[in-house]
Amino acid sequence: MSGITQAVITDAGVSSRFLPIVKSIPKSFIPLGNKPIIQILVEEALEAGLTDIIIVCREDMKSIFEDYFSNPRDDLKEFLVSMGKSDRFDSVSEVLSYPKITIITQDPTLPYGTAAPVLSAKPYLKPGEPFVFMQGDDVVIAHKRDCQILVETFEEYPDVSGIMMAEEITTDVVHKYGMIKTKGQGDDELDHVVEKPSAEDTPSLLASYGRFLYKYEIFDYMNAERTGKDNELWNVDALTAMAHDKTVKVVRNQGTWVTTGDPVNYLKAQILFGMHDGTTSEMIKDLVSNL
């Protein structure tokens, strides 16, 4: 067994595409079905045995995360019991049964970028131990989700320094994502990532998205001085630098990755999530077919 227990989940951006709602709640609290996105990510981590979960958020949203994962709401429970609807509190009890989740805020002294939340979590991670990094925009719909695949892959290949999930996409959307160049003739070892290339310049059709496993040595390649494009701290820059010296494995997912980073893709995620949910799948399929 790998013994990996740590996961870092991030929702520290402004998410301006979702204004005005995100002026009052974190973007990851927008729901898919009846669960906020952040809960779906936490469940994915817990399924893989990742019980030491750190959520990195904005300072002005920290209390919302803390309330959601720890407020027992005894008053609500008592009300539902009095109405003969105590079973409706079961979903709340499930959230409250999770292992303790550590909520931290992103270090405001760090440059902007996808690596800033990881660096912010460093003081809370166990030195020398691997961890999974999950970006809050990305949801995976699958019977075996990515965190489980990352942990199992590390158990099989414990000498690698990092693992990244990937999905093959079509040429018309490569300009939106980080595209993976692998080493040699294979397609399972990272050489580098090209951010948002044109269709003509993309090194492959394998897209990187927000699921990674890192050994602690990632911090040898990730610090506040290592800014890249647009003077930002890029997670994939640290990953590429590490791939020059070490082995970073590329693994294809076993389901469907959907980004919820903009309203159109969020709507797509809602439909796909509903179709995958056994309690709503037939209703959603009928709804879509009759539009």
N, C-alpha and C positions, 0 to 999 in steps of 0.2 A: 504494500500500500504506500501511496505517496506521502500521506500525512499532511497534505495541504489543507489548511483551514481558513486562509485569509482571502478576502475579496474586497476590492475597492470599487465602489459604484459612484459615478459622477453625475451631478446635475447642478453645475455651478455657473452656467452661462446665463445670458440675458434672455435668449430665446425670443427675440423681438418679432419674429414672424407670427408669434402667437399673441401679440398684444391685441386687445387690452387684458385678456384673462391672466397673463403671467405677471401683471403688476401686483396681483394679490395672492397668487398661489404659484408654487414651483411648477415648471413645465411638466415634470414627471408625475405630477398629480392629476393630469388629464387622464381620463380612464380609457381602457380598452375593455368593453363589456362593463362589468360592475367593479372592476379593480383598477386602481391607479397604476400607471406604467411602472412606477418605482416598486410596487408590491410584486408585480410580475417578475421584475429583475431579481428581487430578493428571493423569491421562490425558486428561480432558476439556480441561484447560488446555493441555497439550502439543499436542493435536490442532489447537488454534487458533493455534499458534505462540508461546504464552506460555511462554517458557523461563526467565524470572526469577521463580521461584516462592518465595513466603514463606508459611510455615505458622505461625500464631499459636496457641500452646497454653498449658496450665497448666505452671507450674514443675515440679511433681512428675511430669509426663508427658514432659518434653522428651527425656530420654534414650531413651525408647521410640521416638519419631519418628526420632531420630538413628540409632539402631541399625537400624531398618527400612530406611532409605533409603541407608545408607552402609556397613554392616558386610558385608564380602565373604563371610564364613562359609566360608573355604577348607576348614575341617574337615568341614563338611557336604557340600561338593562332592566332596571326596576319598572320603568314605564312600559317596556315591551312585555314584561311578565304580567303586569296589570291588565294589559290589553289581550292577553292570551296569545301573544306572538313571540314568545321567548326564543323560538327557533331562529328568528331573524337576527338574533345577536350572535349566532354561531360564527358568522364570518368575522365579526369583531374579535371574538375569543380566539379565533385562529391566529389573527395578527398578533394579539397579545401573548400568544404562546411561543412566538419566535425567540430564539436566543437573543440576548441583548445586542442591539445595533448601536454602534458608535456614530454619532452625528458630529461632523466637524465642518468648519468653514474654510473656504479657499484662502490661502495666504495672499493678502492684498498687495504685498510687496513684489510678488512674482510677475513677470511679463504675462500677457494674455496668451492663451493657447491650450491645446489638448493635453499637454504634459503638466500644466500647472496643478491640476487636481492630484495627480500622482505624487508630485513633489510635496504637496501640502499634506498628503497622507503618510509620508515617510516617517515622521516621528512616532506614528501609531502602529507601524508595522514591526514585526519581529525581525531583527537583523539576521541575515543569513537564510531566512526562510522564503520560499517562493510564494507568490500571490497571484490572484486573477484580477484583471482590470476590465471593468465593464463600463462602456459609455452609455449614458442614460437615454440617448435617442434611439438606440438600436434594440429591436425586439426580435427574438427568434421563435418561430412557430415550428415545432417539431416534437416528435415523441421522445427523442433524445436531444436535449438542448445542449448548447455550446459549452457551458461550464462543465458538464459531465464529460464531454468529449475532450476538453482541455486537460482535465485531471487524469482521465484514462490514458491519454497520449503521453503525458508526463510520466506516468507509471511505466509505460512501455519504453520510453526514451528518456531516462532520468539525466542523461549527460547534456541534453540540449540546454541552452541558456534562455530560450524563449520559444513560445508557440503563438501563432496568430491564426485566427479563423479567416476563411475566405469563401467567396461565392462567385461563380462565373456569371457575368452579366452580359448585356448586349452592347454592341459598339456605340449605339446612339446615346448611351448614358455614361460612358467612361469619363467624360469631362466633369462629372459631378463627384468622383470618388478617387481615393488613392488606389492606384493600380500596381500590381505586384510583378516584379521581375525576379524570377528564380535563377538559381545557379545551375550551370551545366545543362545537361539534357533532361534532367528531372524536373518535376514541378512541385517539390515538397521542401525545398530549402531556400530561404529568402536571400536574395542578393540586395535588392533595394526596392523602395516604393516611390512611384512617380505620382505626385499630387495633381489630380485633375488634368490629365493630358488630353490632347486632341485625339480624335479617332485615328489619325495618321501616326501619332507619336506614342500611343499606348504600348507598353511592353508585353501586354497580355490582355486577356479578358477576365482575369482573376482580380476581384475587388477586395480590398481590406476594409473591415468595419470594426465596430467597437467591442471585440472580444479577444483578450490576450492573456497569456500566462507568462509571468516574468520570474526569473530568479532575481534575488536581491541585487545582484551585480548590475542590473539595469541602471542603477543610480550612478555607476561609473560613467555612464554616457548621457545622463539626464541631469542637468543643473541649470540654474538661472542664467548662466552666461551663454548657454548653447542655444541661442535663438536662431531661427531660420527665416523662411519666407515671411514677408511682411513684419519682420522683427518679432515673430511669435515663437512660443515654445511648442514644438510639434512632437507629439508622441512618436510618430513614424520616423522622425529624424533620429531619435535615440535608438529606435529599433534597427534602423539601417546601419547606424554606426556600430552597434553591437554585432550585427550580422557580418561586418567586415572582419571581426576578430573571432567570433564564436559561431555556433550553429543556432539559427532560428528556424524552426520548423513551420511550414505552411500546411494547414489542414483544411480541407473542404468540409462545409457543414453538412448535416443530414436532414435539413428541413428548408425553411424559407426565412431569409433575413428581410425584415422591413424596417426602414428608417421612419421615425415619427418626427423628424426634424422640421417639417413644414406641413401646412394644413392639407395639401393634396395627398401626400404620402401617409399622413395620419389617417385620413379617410380610408385609404387602401388598407392600412393596418387594421382598422376597425372591422372592415369586411372580412379580411382573411382570418383575423382572430375569431370572429363570430362563426365563420364556416368551420373552423377547427374545433370549436367548443361543442361537445356532444349535446349539450342542452339547447343550443340555438342553431346548430348547423343547418338543419333542414329548413327552418324558417328563413334564415339568411339566404340560402340558395334560392328559395322560392321568391323572396323579395327581389333579389338581383335579376332573376330570369324574367320577372314581370315588369321591370322598369322600362 
